[in-house]
């Protein structure tokens, strides 16, 4: 039984590392806005772009998809996922997000039961430091 627990613990650690690496590899450079056209998302597939934000920063985003999808801006606090912005079903959004606290934030899009295409643009304006 203890051996089973060790296996589960290792799998959870590997999964957490993969999630962190995936998010870390998709960072946003404040000097280079990201623009993506017609990114294919398979059914239930998730796509993220992540970055460190501090109060005073402003994140500008816009996107559209062929069919409605879920969109959120979130960060992790311990085991909890905090979503200051969440849309369950939307085909397009244009907006700005200014954080209240310093955190590693992710913009996340999730396709529904059908595949879709996603086009987006994300631009970061850093707070004066």
N, C-alpha and C positions, 0 to 999 in steps of 0.2 A: 504494500500500500504506500509506503514512504517513497518507493521507487517511482510509482505512478505520479505522485505529487511532484517529484523532481522533474519528471518529463513534462508535465503540464506547466510548471514554472519556467522551464527552459523555452518551451514553445511560446509562452506569453512574452518572455523577454525578447525572443527573436522577432515576434510580430511587432512589438513596440519599437524595436530598432528599425525595422523595415519602414514603419509608418513615419518615424522621425526622419529617416534618410530621404524618403520620398518627398516629404514636405521641405526639408532643408535644401534639396536639390532644385527646388522651384522658387527661388527667391526673386525679389523684385529690386532692381537697381534704381535708386532715385534719379540717376542721370540718364536712364534709358527706359522710357515707357515700353510696356509690353503690348504688342498687338498680334492677335492670333485670328486667322480667318478659317472658318469651316472645319474646326476640330471635330472629328468623329468620336462620338461617345456611344459605346455599346449599351444595351439595356442594363440599367442599374449601375453603370460605371460612374466613378467619382473622379473629378479633376480638381486639383488644388494649386494655388499660388500662395506662398507664405512669405512673411517678412516681420521684422522687429519694428514695432511702432511705439512712439512715446507721445505723451500729451503735447499738443501743438502741431504734430504731423497731420497731414491731410492726404487721404487716399481717395483718388478719383477713379471711378469704375463705370463701365458701360458694357452691356452684353446683349446679345439676342440669340435665340435658338429656334430651330425649326418647329419644335413642339415644346410644350411647357416642361420645365424641370425645376428641381429644388435648388435654391441658392442660399448661402449663408456666409457670414463673416464670424469666425469663432476663434477661441483660444482655449488652452487647457490649463486648468487649475487643479493640480493633484490628479485624481481620477475623473474629475468633472469636466465636461465640455461646456463652456460658456459661449452663448450665441447672442452678441449684442444686436445682430441683424439676421433675420431669418424670413425667407419666403418659401412657402411649400410648393407653389405651382405658379411659375411665371415664364413668359417667353422673352421678356426684355426688361431691363432696368438701366437707369442712369442715376448715379448718385455720388455722394461724397461721404466718407466716414472719417471722423476725427476721434481718436481713442481718448478715454478718460484716464486710463492707467497704462503704464508701459508693459507690454506683453509681446509674445510671438504670435501674431495673428495670421489666419489663413482665410482666403476667399475660397469657397468650395461650391462646385456645381455638381449635381447628381442627376443623371438621366433617370427617367421612370422606367416603366415596363417596355417602352419602345426605344429603339436607337434614335439618336438625334445628332444634329450638328450644332456646334457652338462657336460663335465669334465673339471675341471680347477685346477690350483695351483697358489696361490698368496703368495708372500713373501715380507716382508718389511724390508729394511735396513735403520735404523735411522741415521741421520747426527750426527757426533760427537758433543757433547754438553759440 
